[in-house]
């Protein structure tokens, strides 16, 4: 009887740890997937620095965009842009638990540093974002806002 109880306990522990591992792997896969989508958006950008952003909650994408010109570069030499983060803030509210993914590509299609600028960090924070994953040349990084 005592022995039986112990076996059950260890079986349950094994089950729990297996699930924990799977969840972690799934999260890593999802982060990579959303960053790939952000990279795809970045590749569509008309700007010199090509940046894309994705707002996602779990498996659901809530908004995605590249950075864009505010005006036509042929009309206004200043070439002001909406940053990709600003674009997604214009398109969606940030619900609790949603994560922002920001990516930049160079002309060779290689991911580059895409850490949100201080203006976007402030805007994202006041919009309710808590976590931002961004690309760097050495791999993705997490930025915790607050
Ligand atoms: Zn910015």
Backbone and ligand atoms as CSV (ligand in chain L), in Angstrom:
chain,resi,resn,atom,element,x,y,z
A,1,UNK,N,N,0.851,-1.206,0.000
A,1,UNK,CA,C,0.000,0.000,0.000
A,1,UNK,C,C,0.880,1.246,0.000
A,2,UNK,N,N,1.834,1.283,0.933
A,2,UNK,CA,C,2.751,2.422,1.012
A,2,UNK,C,C,3.560,2.554,-0.287
A,3,UNK,N,N,3.977,1.401,-0.751
A,3,UNK,CA,C,4.759,1.313,-1.975
A,3,UNK,C,C,3.966,1.822,-3.185
A,4,UNK,N,N,2.715,1.401,-3.221
A,4,UNK,CA,C,1.812,1.791,-4.299
A,4,UNK,C,C,1.680,3.315,-4.409
A,5,UNK,N,N,1.482,3.913,-3.214
A,5,UNK,CA,C,1.320,5.369,-3.180
A,5,UNK,C,C,2.543,6.077,-3.740
A,6,UNK,N,N,3.685,5.572,-3.417
A,6,UNK,CA,C,4.929,6.189,-3.865
A,6,UNK,C,C,5.052,6.115,-5.393
A,7,UNK,N,N,4.681,4.959,-5.955
A,7,UNK,CA,C,4.752,4.770,-7.402
A,7,UNK,C,C,3.855,5.785,-8.108
A,8,UNK,N,N,2.638,5.930,-7.554
A,8,UNK,CA,C,1.699,6.880,-8.151
A,8,UNK,C,C,2.263,8.293,-8.124
A,9,UNK,N,N,2.872,8.618,-6.980
A,9,UNK,CA,C,3.409,9.971,-6.821
A,9,UNK,C,C,4.493,10.254,-7.870
A,10,UNK,N,N,5.398,9.268,-8.030
A,10,UNK,CA,C,6.507,9.506,-8.966
A,10,UNK,C,C,5.996,9.564,-10.406
A,11,UNK,N,N,4.949,8.773,-10.700
A,11,UNK,CA,C,4.379,8.810,-12.048
A,11,UNK,C,C,3.795,10.189,-12.331
A,12,UNK,N,N,3.124,10.741,-11.320
A,12,UNK,CA,C,2.514,12.063,-11.509
A,12,UNK,C,C,3.600,13.129,-11.702
A,13,UNK,N,N,4.653,13.027,-10.925
A,13,UNK,CA,C,5.751,13.989,-11.033
A,13,UNK,C,C,6.337,13.956,-12.444
A,14,UNK,N,N,6.511,12.740,-12.955
A,14,UNK,CA,C,7.080,12.587,-14.286
A,14,UNK,C,C,6.187,13.251,-15.331
A,15,UNK,N,N,4.878,13.021,-15.180
A,15,UNK,CA,C,3.912,13.586,-16.111
A,15,UNK,C,C,3.982,15.111,-16.095
A,16,UNK,N,N,4.047,15.680,-14.889
A,16,UNK,CA,C,4.085,17.133,-14.753
A,16,UNK,C,C,5.334,17.714,-15.398
A,17,UNK,N,N,6.486,17.075,-15.150
A,17,UNK,CA,C,7.728,17.638,-15.674
A,17,UNK,C,C,7.766,17.539,-17.198
A,18,UNK,N,N,7.185,16.462,-17.728
A,18,UNK,CA,C,7.124,16.286,-19.171
A,18,UNK,C,C,6.307,17.425,-19.794
A,19,UNK,N,N,5.175,17.734,-19.150
A,19,UNK,CA,C,4.312,18.789,-19.661
A,19,UNK,C,C,5.030,20.141,-19.595
A,20,UNK,N,N,5.754,20.354,-18.492
A,20,UNK,CA,C,6.471,21.619,-18.329
A,20,UNK,C,C,7.484,21.802,-19.448
A,21,UNK,N,N,8.190,20.738,-19.783
A,21,UNK,CA,C,9.201,20.791,-20.844
A,21,UNK,C,C,8.534,21.115,-22.176
A,22,UNK,N,N,7.419,20.428,-22.451
A,22,UNK,CA,C,6.730,20.634,-23.721
A,22,UNK,C,C,6.260,22.087,-23.847
A,23,UNK,N,N,5.728,22.637,-22.730
A,23,UNK,CA,C,5.236,24.012,-22.757
A,23,UNK,C,C,6.369,24.978,-23.068
A,24,UNK,N,N,7.516,24.742,-22.467
A,24,UNK,CA,C,8.650,25.633,-22.684
A,24,UNK,C,C,9.098,25.578,-24.152
A,25,UNK,N,N,9.170,24.370,-24.708
A,25,UNK,CA,C,9.561,24.209,-26.100
A,25,UNK,C,C,8.573,24.914,-27.012
A,26,UNK,N,N,7.277,24.756,-26.690
A,26,UNK,CA,C,6.232,25.385,-27.489
A,26,UNK,C,C,6.380,26.905,-27.467
A,27,UNK,N,N,6.674,27.457,-26.288
A,27,UNK,CA,C,6.834,28.906,-26.161
A,27,UNK,C,C,7.996,29.394,-27.012
A,28,UNK,N,N,9.106,28.658,-26.968
A,28,UNK,CA,C,10.284,29.028,-27.759
A,28,UNK,C,C,9.950,28.978,-29.247
A,29,UNK,N,N,9.235,27.920,-29.665
A,29,UNK,CA,C,8.830,27.789,-31.068
A,29,UNK,C,C,7.937,28.941,-31.483
A,30,UNK,N,N,7.003,29.316,-30.592
A,30,UNK,CA,C,6.070,30.391,-30.920
A,30,UNK,C,C,6.803,31.713,-31.050
A,31,UNK,N,N,7.739,31.970,-30.151
A,31,UNK,CA,C,8.528,33.198,-30.226
A,31,UNK,C,C,9.260,33.258,-31.562
A,32,UNK,N,N,9.874,32.148,-31.947
A,32,UNK,CA,C,10.599,32.096,-33.223
A,32,UNK,C,C,9.641,32.333,-34.387
A,33,UNK,N,N,8.443,31.750,-34.294
A,33,UNK,CA,C,7.444,31.909,-35.357
A,33,UNK,C,C,6.988,33.350,-35.504
A,34,UNK,N,N,6.711,34.005,-34.376
A,34,UNK,CA,C,6.260,35.408,-34.441
A,34,UNK,C,C,7.382,36.305,-34.923
A,35,UNK,N,N,8.616,35.986,-34.537
A,35,UNK,CA,C,9.744,36.801,-35.012
A,35,UNK,C,C,9.935,36.617,-36.520
A,36,UNK,N,N,9.671,35.389,-37.002
A,36,UNK,CA,C,9.739,35.157,-38.458
A,36,UNK,C,C,8.705,36.010,-39.183
A,37,UNK,N,N,7.506,36.099,-38.605
A,37,UNK,CA,C,6.461,36.930,-39.210
A,37,UNK,C,C,6.883,38.406,-39.184
A,38,UNK,N,N,7.487,38.837,-38.075
A,38,UNK,CA,C,7.968,40.222,-37.970
A,38,UNK,C,C,9.060,40.486,-39.014
A,39,UNK,N,N,9.904,39.485,-39.253
A,39,UNK,CA,C,10.957,39.616,-40.278
A,39,UNK,C,C,10.334,39.740,-41.666
A,40,UNK,N,N,9.263,38.990,-41.902
A,40,UNK,CA,C,8.558,39.055,-43.179
A,40,UNK,C,C,7.992,40.463,-43.384
A,41,UNK,N,N,7.421,41.018,-42.313
A,41,UNK,CA,C,6.906,42.385,-42.386
A,41,UNK,C,C,8.042,43.371,-42.669
A,42,UNK,N,N,9.160,43.173,-41.985
A,42,UNK,CA,C,10.311,44.065,-42.169
A,42,UNK,C,C,10.773,44.050,-43.624
A,43,UNK,N,N,10.759,42.867,-44.226
A,43,UNK,CA,C,11.214,42.730,-45.608
A,43,UNK,C,C,10.321,43.516,-46.571
A,44,UNK,N,N,9.081,43.820,-46.154
A,44,UNK,CA,C,8.151,44.578,-46.999
A,44,UNK,C,C,8.297,46.081,-46.832
A,45,UNK,N,N,9.119,46.504,-45.871
A,45,UNK,CA,C,9.205,47.931,-45.566
A,45,UNK,C,C,9.786,48.716,-46.738
A,46,UNK,N,N,9.226,49.898,-47.017
A,46,UNK,CA,C,9.784,50.754,-48.062
A,46,UNK,C,C,10.926,51.632,-47.542
A,47,UNK,N,N,11.192,51.592,-46.241
A,47,UNK,CA,C,12.143,52.526,-45.634
A,47,UNK,C,C,13.579,52.021,-45.725
A,48,UNK,N,N,14.507,52.906,-45.422
A,48,UNK,CA,C,15.930,52.566,-45.475
A,48,UNK,C,C,16.230,51.515,-44.394
A,49,UNK,N,N,15.783,51.756,-43.170
A,49,UNK,CA,C,15.916,50.757,-42.116
A,49,UNK,C,C,14.614,49.969,-42.087
A,50,UNK,N,N,14.697,48.731,-42.463
A,50,UNK,CA,C,13.472,47.946,-42.632
A,50,UNK,C,C,13.127,47.186,-41.353
A,51,UNK,N,N,12.050,47.649,-40.710
A,51,UNK,CA,C,11.635,47.097,-39.422
A,51,UNK,C,C,10.189,46.602,-39.532
A,52,UNK,N,N,9.918,45.481,-38.890
A,52,UNK,CA,C,8.555,44.952,-38.834
A,52,UNK,C,C,8.197,44.649,-37.399
A,53,UNK,N,N,6.899,44.749,-37.090
A,53,UNK,CA,C,6.446,44.434,-35.732
A,53,UNK,C,C,5.182,43.599,-35.787
A,54,UNK,N,N,5.052,42.730,-34.797
A,54,UNK,CA,C,3.874,41.867,-34.671
A,54,UNK,C,C,3.389,41.957,-33.231
A,55,UNK,N,N,2.066,42.081,-33.070
A,55,UNK,CA,C,1.457,41.993,-31.747
A,55,UNK,C,C,0.694,40.684,-31.709
A,56,UNK,N,N,1.039,39.817,-30.768
A,56,UNK,CA,C,0.390,38.503,-30.709
A,56,UNK,C,C,0.075,38.148,-29.269
A,57,UNK,N,N,-1.016,37.399,-29.130
A,57,UNK,CA,C,-1.346,36.842,-27.815
A,57,UNK,C,C,-1.527,35.343,-28.011
A,58,UNK,N,N,-0.647,34.560,-27.417
A,58,UNK,CA,C,-0.693,33.113,-27.616
A,58,UNK,C,C,-0.487,32.785,-29.086
A,59,UNK,N,N,-1.469,32.111,-29.673
A,59,UNK,CA,C,-1.357,31.743,-31.084
A,59,UNK,C,C,-2.032,32.748,-32.002
A,60,UNK,N,N,-2.568,33.816,-31.440
A,60,UNK,CA,C,-3.351,34.756,-32.235
A,60,UNK,C,C,-2.551,36.017,-32.562
A,61,UNK,N,N,-2.527,36.409,-33.827
A,61,UNK,CA,C,-1.888,37.666,-34.207
A,61,UNK,C,C,-2.946,38.763,-34.196
A,62,UNK,N,N,-2.639,39.861,-33.498
A,62,UNK,CA,C,-3.613,40.940,-33.339
A,62,UNK,C,C,-3.324,42.106,-34.284
A,63,UNK,N,N,-2.047,42.303,-34.607
A,63,UNK,CA,C,-1.664,43.361,-35.545
A,63,UNK,C,C,-0.270,43.073,-36.063
A,64,UNK,N,N,0.001,43.493,-37.286
A,64,UNK,CA,C,1.348,43.359,-37.843
A,64,UNK,C,C,1.556,44.465,-38.860
A,65,UNK,N,N,2.786,44.971,-38.901
A,65,UNK,CA,C,3.085,46.039,-39.853
A,65,UNK,C,C,4.581,46.220,-39.994
A,66,UNK,N,N,4.984,46.828,-41.077
A,66,UNK,CA,C,6.363,47.303,-41.192
A,66,UNK,C,C,6.350,48.788,-40.828
A,67,UNK,N,N,7.538,49.386,-40.712
A,67,UNK,CA,C,7.578,50.845,-40.582
A,67,UNK,C,C,7.225,51.444,-41.940
A,68,UNK,N,N,6.718,52.671,-41.930
A,68,UNK,CA,C,6.239,53.282,-43.172
A,68,UNK,C,C,6.559,54.762,-43.201
A,69,UNK,N,N,6.597,55.311,-44.407
A,69,UNK,CA,C,6.768,56.763,-44.542
A,69,UNK,C,C,5.496,57.471,-44.134
A,70,UNK,N,N,5.651,58.588,-43.424
A,70,UNK,CA,C,4.505,59.431,-43.088
A,70,UNK,C,C,4.083,60.223,-44.322
A,71,UNK,N,N,5.068,60.475,-45.166
A,71,UNK,CA,C,4.810,61.286,-46.349
A,71,UNK,C,C,5.581,60.642,-47.503
A,72,UNK,N,N,5.381,61.130,-48.698
A,72,UNK,CA,C,6.112,60.543,-49.829
A,72,UNK,C,C,7.539,61.096,-49.860
A,73,UNK,N,N,8.527,60.221,-49.943
A,73,UNK,CA,C,9.922,60.705,-49.943
A,73,UNK,C,C,10.214,61.665,-51.091
A,74,UNK,N,N,9.446,61.595,-52.182
A,74,UNK,CA,C,9.637,62.521,-53.291
A,74,UNK,C,C,9.088,63.903,-52.994
A,75,UNK,N,N,8.199,63.984,-52.007
A,75,UNK,CA,C,7.537,65.254,-51.688
A,75,UNK,C,C,8.259,65.961,-50.551
A,76,UNK,N,N,8.664,65.174,-49.553
A,76,UNK,CA,C,9.254,65.777,-48.365
A,76,UNK,C,C,10.611,65.129,-48.098
A,77,UNK,N,N,11.664,65.936,-48.155
A,77,UNK,CA,C,13.010,65.388,-48.023
A,77,UNK,C,C,13.288,64.830,-46.642
A,78,UNK,N,N,12.454,65.187,-45.663
A,78,UNK,CA,C,12.738,64.740,-44.294
A,78,UNK,C,C,12.434,63.258,-44.101
A,79,UNK,N,N,11.585,62.705,-44.973
A,79,UNK,CA,C,11.294,61.267,-44.935
A,79,UNK,C,C,10.948,60.765,-43.538
A,80,UNK,N,N,10.047,61.468,-42.858
A,80,UNK,CA,C,9.638,61.020,-41.527
A,80,UNK,C,C,8.920,59.680,-41.641
A,81,UNK,N,N,9.118,58.830,-40.659
A,81,UNK,CA,C,8.477,57.505,-40.703
A,81,UNK,C,C,7.636,57.258,-39.461
A,82,UNK,N,N,6.677,56.381,-39.634
A,82,UNK,CA,C,6.007,55.768,-38.493
A,82,UNK,C,C,6.814,54.518,-38.174
A,83,UNK,N,N,7.276,54.397,-36.963
A,83,UNK,CA,C,7.986,53.174,-36.597
A,83,UNK,C,C,6.997,52.005,-36.589
A,84,UNK,N,N,7.513,50.801,-36.793
A,84,UNK,CA,C,6.645,49.616,-36.883
A,84,UNK,C,C,5.819,49.449,-35.603
A,85,UNK,N,N,6.422,49.767,-34.455
A,85,UNK,CA,C,5.720,49.649,-33.176
A,85,UNK,C,C,4.557,50.639,-33.130
A,86,UNK,N,N,4.791,51.857,-33.655
A,86,UNK,CA,C,3.717,52.860,-33.688
A,86,UNK,C,C,2.585,52.388,-34.588
A,87,UNK,N,N,2.932,51.725,-35.690
A,87,UNK,CA,C,1.907,51.225,-36.613
A,87,UNK,C,C,1.001,50.205,-35.925
A,88,UNK,N,N,1.591,49.265,-35.184
A,88,UNK,CA,C,0.731,48.267,-34.540
A,88,UNK,C,C,-0.098,48.895,-33.411
A,89,UNK,N,N,0.448,49.942,-32.778
A,89,UNK,CA,C,-0.334,50.631,-31.740
A,89,UNK,C,C,-1.519,51.373,-32.354
A,90,UNK,N,N,-1.358,51.820,-33.609
A,90,UNK,CA,C,-2.470,52.483,-34.301
A,90,UNK,C,C,-3.526,51.471,-34.717
A,91,UNK,N,N,-3.116,50.227,-34.899
A,91,UNK,CA,C,-4.027,49.216,-35.437
A,91,UNK,C,C,-4.741,48.383,-34.383
A,92,UNK,N,N,-4.190,48.271,-33.190
A,92,UNK,CA,C,-4.815,47.401,-32.187
A,92,UNK,C,C,-4.525,47.899,-30.777
A,93,UNK,N,N,-5.419,47.530,-29.862
A,93,UNK,CA,C,-5.144,47.745,-28.447
A,93,UNK,C,C,-4.304,46.570,-27.977
A,94,UNK,N,N,-3.546,46.773,-26.934
A,94,UNK,CA,C,-2.711,45.689,-26.425
A,94,UNK,C,C,-3.402,45.045,-25.237
A,95,UNK,N,N,-3.952,43.830,-25.410
A,95,UNK,CA,C,-4.593,43.176,-24.264
A,95,UNK,C,C,-3.554,42.621,-23.296
A,96,UNK,N,N,-4.009,42.306,-22.089
A,96,UNK,CA,C,-3.136,41.725,-21.075
A,96,UNK,C,C,-2.544,40.414,-21.604
A,97,UNK,N,N,-1.255,40.224,-21.420
A,97,UNK,CA,C,-0.624,38.970,-21.829
A,97,UNK,C,C,-0.149,38.949,-23.267
A,98,UNK,N,N,-0.424,40.016,-24.013
A,98,UNK,CA,C,0.042,40.063,-25.401
A,98,UNK,C,C,1.527,40.415,-25.424
A,99,UNK,N,N,2.213,39.955,-26.454
A,99,UNK,CA,C,3.648,40.190,-26.582
A,99,UNK,C,C,3.925,40.880,-27.916
A,100,UNK,N,N,4.872,41.798,-27.908
A,100,UNK,CA,C,5.255,42.518,-29.125
A,100,UNK,C,C,6.559,41.918,-29.652
A,101,UNK,N,N,6.617,41.703,-30.960
A,101,UNK,CA,C,7.817,41.165,-31.604
A,101,UNK,C,C,8.289,42.188,-32.634
A,102,UNK,N,N,9.552,42.576,-32.545
A,102,UNK,CA,C,10.087,43.583,-33.458
A,102,UNK,C,C,11.320,43.004,-34.148
A,103,UNK,N,N,11.374,43.160,-35.474
A,103,UNK,CA,C,12.486,42.589,-36.231
A,103,UNK,C,C,12.979,43.584,-37.268
A,104,UNK,N,N,14.271,43.534,-37.551
A,104,UNK,CA,C,14.836,44.352,-38.626
A,104,UNK,C,C,15.671,43.444,-39.519
A,105,UNK,N,N,15.605,43.679,-40.813
A,105,UNK,CA,C,16.462,42.938,-41.744
A,105,UNK,C,C,17.359,43.909,-42.510
A,106,UNK,N,N,18.538,43.440,-42.860
A,106,UNK,CA,C,19.388,44.223,-43.753
A,106,UNK,C,C,19.091,43.820,-45.195
A,107,UNK,N,N,19.826,44.376,-46.123
A,107,UNK,CA,C,19.546,44.108,-47.540
A,107,UNK,C,C,19.775,42.656,-47.923
A,108,UNK,N,N,20.593,41.951,-47.141
A,108,UNK,CA,C,20.852,40.534,-47.414
A,108,UNK,C,C,19.793,39.639,-46.767
A,109,UNK,N,N,18.823,40.254,-46.067
A,109,UNK,CA,C,17.766,39.484,-45.418
A,109,UNK,C,C,18.176,38.918,-44.075
A,110,UNK,N,N,19.297,39.402,-43.543
A,110,UNK,CA,C,19.787,38.902,-42.254
A,110,UNK,C,C,19.192,39.743,-41.124
A,111,UNK,N,N,18.697,39.088,-40.042
A,111,UNK,CA,C,18.149,39.845,-38.912
A,111,UNK,C,C,19.194,40.753,-38.271
A,112,UNK,N,N,18.776,41.972,-37.938
A,112,UNK,CA,C,19.674,42.950,-37.327
A,112,UNK,C,C,19.043,43.483,-36.047
A,113,UNK,N,N,19.789,44.325,-35.334
A,113,UNK,CA,C,19.302,44.876,-34.069
A,113,UNK,C,C,18.022,45.686,-34.281
A,114,UNK,N,N,16.978,45.345,-33.528
A,114,UNK,CA,C,15.692,46.028,-33.665
A,114,UNK,C,C,15.146,46.450,-32.318
A,115,UNK,N,N,16.023,46.767,-31.370
A,115,UNK,CA,C,15.562,47.194,-30.043
A,115,UNK,C,C,14.716,48.466,-30.189
A,116,UNK,N,N,13.493,48.464,-29.638
A,116,UNK,CA,C,12.639,49.645,-29.790
A,116,UNK,C,C,13.315,50.904,-29.239
A,117,UNK,N,N,13.149,52.031,-29.957
A,117,UNK,CA,C,13.724,53.297,-29.500
A,117,UNK,C,C,12.973,53.770,-28.258
A,118,UNK,N,N,13.507,54.783,-27.579
A,118,UNK,CA,C,12.905,55.193,-26.301
A,118,UNK,C,C,11.481,55.698,-26.508
A,119,UNK,N,N,11.216,56.366,-27.638
A,119,UNK,CA,C,9.862,56.871,-27.899
A,119,UNK,C,C,8.873,55.699,-28.021
A,120,UNK,N,N,9.270,54.660,-28.765
A,120,UNK,CA,C,8.401,53.497,-28.917
A,120,UNK,C,C,8.258,52.740,-27.598
A,121,UNK,N,N,9.338,52.671,-26.836
A,121,UNK,CA,C,9.256,51.987,-25.534
A,121,UNK,C,C,8.231,52.673,-24.641
A,122,UNK,N,N,8.254,54.020,-24.657
A,122,UNK,CA,C,7.275,54.769,-23.844
A,122,UNK,C,C,5.866,54.513,-24.351
A,123,UNK,N,N,5.692,54.552,-25.686
A,123,UNK,CA,C,4.362,54.350,-26.278
A,123,UNK,C,C,3.847,52.941,-25.984
A,124,UNK,N,N,4.728,51.950,-26.100
A,124,UNK,CA,C,4.326,50.566,-25.840
A,124,UNK,C,C,3.960,50.379,-24.373
A,125,UNK,N,N,4.758,50.991,-23.493
A,125,UNK,CA,C,4.484,50.878,-22.060
A,125,UNK,C,C,3.135,51.485,-21.724
A,126,UNK,N,N,2.864,52.685,-22.248
A,126,UNK,CA,C,1.572,53.310,-21.928
A,126,UNK,C,C,0.427,52.604,-22.636
A,127,UNK,N,N,0.733,51.870,-23.712
A,127,UNK,CA,C,-0.295,51.069,-24.377
A,127,UNK,C,C,-0.582,49.759,-23.656
A,128,UNK,N,N,0.249,49.421,-22.671
A,128,UNK,CA,C,0.000,48.233,-21.867
A,128,UNK,C,C,0.895,47.047,-22.187
A,129,UNK,N,N,1.901,47.228,-23.052
A,129,UNK,CA,C,2.803,46.120,-23.376
A,129,UNK,C,C,3.779,45.895,-22.226
A,130,UNK,N,N,4.041,44.619,-21.948
A,130,UNK,CA,C,4.970,44.291,-20.863
A,130,UNK,C,C,6.240,43.631,-21.408
A,131,UNK,N,N,6.080,42.881,-22.503
A,131,UNK,CA,C,7.218,42.125,-23.017
A,131,UNK,C,C,7.398,42.363,-24.513
A,132,UNK,N,N,8.642,42.613,-24.891
A,132,UNK,CA,C,8.983,42.814,-26.300
A,132,UNK,C,C,10.164,41.909,-26.644
A,133,UNK,N,N,9.968,41.053,-27.639
A,133,UNK,CA,C,11.096,40.308,-28.182
A,133,UNK,C,C,11.586,41.050,-29.414
A,134,UNK,N,N,12.888,41.230,-29.545
A,134,UNK,CA,C,13.422,41.915,-30.721
A,134,UNK,C,C,14.629,41.165,-31.255
A,135,UNK,N,N,14.873,41.312,-32.543
A,135,UNK,CA,C,16.008,40.613,-33.145
A,135,UNK,C,C,17.299,41.388,-32.896
A,136,UNK,N,N,18.388,40.648,-32.822
A,136,UNK,CA,C,19.729,41.237,-32.867
A,136,UNK,C,C,20.507,40.369,-33.842
A,137,UNK,N,N,21.672,40.829,-34.239
A,137,UNK,CA,C,22.502,40.037,-35.152
A,137,UNK,C,C,22.885,38.714,-34.497
A,138,UNK,N,N,22.861,38.676,-33.145
A,138,UNK,CA,C,23.276,37.465,-32.421
A,138,UNK,C,C,22.090,36.644,-31.925
A,139,UNK,N,N,20.872,36.972,-32.379
A,139,UNK,CA,C,19.700,36.208,-31.943
A,139,UNK,C,C,18.708,37.069,-31.195
A,140,UNK,N,N,17.514,36.509,-30.898
A,140,UNK,CA,C,16.472,37.306,-30.264
A,140,UNK,C,C,16.784,37.663,-28.817
A,141,UNK,N,N,16.277,38.816,-28.400
A,141,UNK,CA,C,16.416,39.286,-27.017
A,141,UNK,C,C,15.054,39.672,-26.484
A,142,UNK,N,N,14.910,39.604,-25.184
A,142,UNK,CA,C,13.666,40.006,-24.528
A,142,UNK,C,C,13.875,41.321,-23.804
A,143,UNK,N,N,12.914,42.235,-23.999
A,143,UNK,CA,C,12.923,43.505,-23.285
A,143,UNK,C,C,11.674,43.540,-22.412
A,144,UNK,N,N,11.863,43.701,-21.104
A,144,UNK,CA,C,10.723,43.760,-20.194
A,144,UNK,C,C,10.451,45.223,-19.876
A,145,UNK,N,N,9.245,45.684,-20.186
A,145,UNK,CA,C,8.881,47.095,-19.983
A,145,UNK,C,C,8.196,47.259,-18.643
A,146,UNK,N,N,8.173,48.465,-18.164
A,146,UNK,CA,C,7.427,48.686,-16.928
A,146,UNK,C,C,8.167,49.673,-16.114
L,1,ZN,ZN,ZN,10.727,53.573,-32.444
